[in-house]
């Protein structure tokens, strides 16, 4: 595995006991409840981890930008500083379901957008940690000192809706096949997909045990094009597809963060159904 992107439970356990432990961020979230992720973290979490909240830290309230718009650079910088994040300390992110979807969003925002040099995702997430019989605690550690780091954000890794179809390239939809084809839509008010997109469900990046497929297998499966842009329902599971390219050692797709939930807000934008 690409050690710069993923970390095994065993390696995380060893690093937490070492001289330079990483900053661990628990990204668990539930769409049905904004407070569920925090409550899960309070009940039990990996020792020393802090809760990074999907709704409060990794996105802004729903609106014109979709269901989970990215925060402003200023707001995310404030979050980074509040957690004491700085580029010399490694970061590990994890969650507990969906193949690390929320953790992938945190990875993308920290590693790709904010350009932190050492962010890894716990492969297999909390279930893999528990399978290893890793410790879980309930204490709530306090951040010892805030950071003064000012990230140099890279806005070339994302694409706004205005440029999405103008610039061409291959769109990659990380939602499940039924939602892509428009056969069902349990979340957004309109079903279908952006014309020209290919369906690459985020779950297709994983083995049956919830861990990422090997770099070689992913490199064989992932679509190649001169320019690839990943999207999903609201810009979360699309980050999982971007992460899969990173595991495979391939050039990373751009992220259309607004995704389907932003695209459909304008009825003039085209919509496709079926497999094409």
DAMO-V889814 format. One record per residue. N is the residue number from 1. RES is the residue in one letter. PHI is phi in radians with two decimals (NA if undefined). PSI is psi in radians with two decimals (NA if undefined). Layout:
n = [N	N]
res = [RES	RES]
phi = [PHI	PHI]
psi = [PSI	PSI]
This chain:
n = [1	2	3	4	5	6	7	8	9	10	11	12	13	14	15	16	17	18	19	20	21	22	23	24	25	26	27	28	29	30	31	32	33	34	35	36	37	38	39	40	41	42	43	44	45	46	47	48	49	50	51	52	53	54	55	56	57	58	59	60	61	62	63	64	65	66	67	68	69	70	71	72	73	74	75	76	77	78	79	80	81	82	83	84	85	86	87	88	89	90	91	92	93	94	95	96	97	98	99	100	101	102	103	104	105	106	107	108	109	110	111	112	113	114	115	116	117	118	119	120	121	122	123	124	125	126	127	128	129	130	131	132	133	134	135	136	137	138	139	140	141	142	143	144	145	146	147	148	149	150	151	152	153	154	155	156	157	158	159	160	161	162	163	164	165	166	167	168	169	170	171	172	173	174	175	176	177	178	179	180	181	182	183	184	185	186	187	188	189	190	191	192	193	194	195	196	197	198	199	200	201	202	203	204	205	206	207	208	209	210	211	212	213	214	215	216	217	218	219	220	221	222	223	224	225	226	227	228	229	230	231	232	233	234	235	236	237	238	239	240	241	242	243	244	245	246	247	248	249	250	251	252	253	254	255	256	257	258	259	260	261	262	263	264	265	266	267	268	269	270	271	272	273	274	275	276]
res = [X	X	X	X	X	X	X	X	X	X	X	X	X	X	X	X	X	X	X	X	X	X	X	X	X	X	X	X	X	X	X	X	X	X	X	X	X	X	X	X	X	X	X	X	X	X	X	X	X	X	X	X	X	X	X	X	X	X	X	X	X	X	X	X	X	X	X	X	X	X	X	X	X	X	X	X	X	X	X	X	X	X	X	X	X	X	X	X	X	X	X	X	X	X	X	X	X	X	X	X	X	X	X	X	X	X	X	X	X	X	X	X	X	X	X	X	X	X	X	X	X	X	X	X	X	X	X	X	X	X	X	X	X	X	X	X	X	X	X	X	X	X	X	X	X	X	X	X	X	X	X	X	X	X	X	X	X	X	X	X	X	X	X	X	X	X	X	X	X	X	X	X	X	X	X	X	X	X	X	X	X	X	X	X	X	X	X	X	X	X	X	X	X	X	X	X	X	X	X	X	X	X	X	X	X	X	X	X	X	X	X	X	X	X	X	X	X	X	X	X	X	X	X	X	X	X	X	X	X	X	X	X	X	X	X	X	X	X	X	X	X	X	X	X	X	X	X	X	X	X	X	X	X	X	X	X	X	X	X	X	X	X	X	X	X	X	X	X	X	X	X	X	X	X	X	X]
phi = [NA	-1.28	-1.12	-1.39	-2.03	-2.01	-2.38	-1.38	-0.99	-1.13	-1.17	-1.14	-1.01	-1.15	-1.22	-1.17	-1.63	-1.56	-1.37	-2.24	-1.18	-1.32	-1.46	-1.84	-2.11	-1.53	-1.88	-1.00	-2.66	-2.38	-1.09	-1.38	-2.65	-1.18	-1.70	-1.11	-1.09	-1.09	-1.13	-1.10	-1.09	-1.14	-1.30	-3.06	-2.68	-1.12	-0.90	1.43	-1.43	-1.95	-1.57	-1.81	-1.54	-1.07	-1.39	-1.64	-1.90	-1.82	-2.78	-2.04	-1.02	-1.01	3.10	-1.05	-1.50	1.84	-1.38	-2.36	-1.08	-1.14	-1.18	-1.18	-1.03	-1.13	-1.18	-1.26	-1.06	-1.10	-1.10	-0.98	-1.22	-1.11	-1.50	1.28	-1.28	-2.57	-1.16	-1.47	-1.88	-1.09	-2.20	-2.18	-2.05	-2.69	-2.54	-2.33	-2.70	1.22	1.24	1.31	-1.16	-1.15	-1.13	-1.12	-1.09	-1.10	-1.02	-1.09	-1.15	-1.43	-1.47	-1.53	-1.39	-1.48	1.08	-1.21	-1.39	-2.56	-2.16	-2.25	-1.84	-1.21	-1.18	1.57	1.10	-1.05	-1.00	-1.20	-1.10	-1.22	-1.09	-1.35	1.12	-1.21	-1.14	-2.22	-2.30	-2.04	-1.16	-1.96	-1.16	-1.66	-1.20	-1.21	-2.72	-1.26	-1.72	-1.94	-1.14	-1.96	-1.08	-1.67	-1.10	-1.86	-1.46	-1.33	-1.45	-2.22	-2.37	-1.35	-1.05	-1.08	-1.80	-1.03	-1.57	-1.14	-1.54	1.26	1.69	-1.78	-1.51	-2.24	-1.75	-1.56	-1.34	-1.17	-1.12	-1.14	-1.22	-1.03	-1.28	1.50	-1.31	-2.65	-2.66	-1.38	-2.10	-1.62	-1.33	-2.24	-1.74	2.15	-2.58	-1.28	-0.94	1.58	-1.33	-1.83	-1.63	-2.30	-0.99	-1.00	-1.13	-1.20	-1.44	-2.02	-1.40	-1.10	-1.50	1.52	-1.67	-1.14	-1.10	-1.15	-0.96	-1.13	-1.18	-1.10	-1.09	-1.29	-1.58	-1.26	-1.11	-1.97	-2.83	-1.07	-2.45	-1.98	-2.21	-1.69	-2.56	-2.70	-1.45	-2.53	1.52	-1.85	-1.16	-1.06	-1.12	-1.15	-1.14	-1.06	-1.08	-1.08	-1.08	-1.15	-1.05	-1.32	1.34	-1.74	-0.99	-1.43	-1.15	-1.32	-1.94	-1.65	-1.18	-1.15	0.96	-1.00	-1.18	-1.51	-0.95	-1.38	-1.23	-1.87	-1.13	-1.38	-1.33	-1.24	-2.31	-2.09	-2.30	1.43	-1.45	-2.09]
psi = [2.68	1.81	-0.33	-0.16	-0.77	2.72	2.40	2.76	-0.69	-0.74	-0.63	-0.78	-0.77	-0.70	-0.55	-0.43	0.00	-3.01	-0.39	1.21	2.56	2.83	2.13	2.28	2.10	2.03	0.32	2.45	2.76	2.25	-0.52	-0.22	2.15	-0.43	-0.08	-0.71	-0.77	-0.72	-0.69	-0.75	-0.70	-0.54	-0.65	2.37	2.93	2.37	2.32	-0.02	2.65	2.68	2.13	1.99	2.29	-0.82	-0.59	-0.55	-0.62	0.00	3.03	2.99	2.62	2.62	-2.53	-0.48	0.13	-2.92	-0.51	1.17	2.60	2.52	2.90	2.82	-0.68	-0.73	-0.72	-0.57	-0.71	-0.69	-0.82	-0.79	-0.62	-0.61	0.01	0.39	2.30	2.70	-0.30	-0.17	2.20	2.70	2.44	2.30	2.60	2.80	-2.75	0.03	2.88	0.33	0.54	0.73	-0.87	-0.68	-0.63	-0.67	-0.79	-0.74	-0.82	-0.78	-0.66	-0.83	-0.76	-0.87	-0.92	-0.11	0.63	2.36	-0.18	1.42	2.24	2.70	2.35	1.95	2.12	-0.21	-2.74	-0.67	-0.68	-0.64	-0.75	-0.61	-0.58	-0.09	0.66	2.63	2.56	2.47	2.94	-0.10	2.65	1.64	2.55	2.54	2.12	-0.63	2.43	2.79	2.71	0.24	2.32	1.70	2.59	1.56	2.43	1.75	0.03	-0.24	-0.08	2.80	2.26	2.80	-0.57	-0.48	-0.04	-0.93	-0.36	-0.63	-0.18	-2.90	-3.06	2.15	2.48	2.09	2.10	0.03	2.95	2.84	-0.67	-0.69	-0.70	-0.80	-0.24	0.24	-0.44	2.69	1.61	-0.16	-0.93	2.74	-0.20	2.39	2.77	-2.81	2.96	2.27	2.40	-0.12	2.69	2.60	2.10	1.47	2.41	-0.56	-0.39	-0.21	-0.10	2.69	3.06	-0.44	0.09	0.01	2.76	2.55	2.89	2.71	-0.67	-0.76	-0.73	-0.71	-0.54	-0.61	-0.60	2.39	2.51	2.47	2.87	-0.64	2.08	2.38	2.19	2.45	3.03	-2.40	-0.75	0.37	0.33	-1.09	-0.37	-0.58	-0.49	-0.69	-0.71	-0.75	-0.66	-0.69	-0.66	-0.73	-0.68	-0.20	0.42	2.81	2.44	2.41	2.72	2.85	2.24	1.66	-0.62	-0.61	-2.77	-0.67	-0.41	-0.73	-0.76	-0.07	-0.35	1.91	-0.23	-0.25	2.43	2.63	2.41	2.70	2.99	-2.87	-0.24	NA]
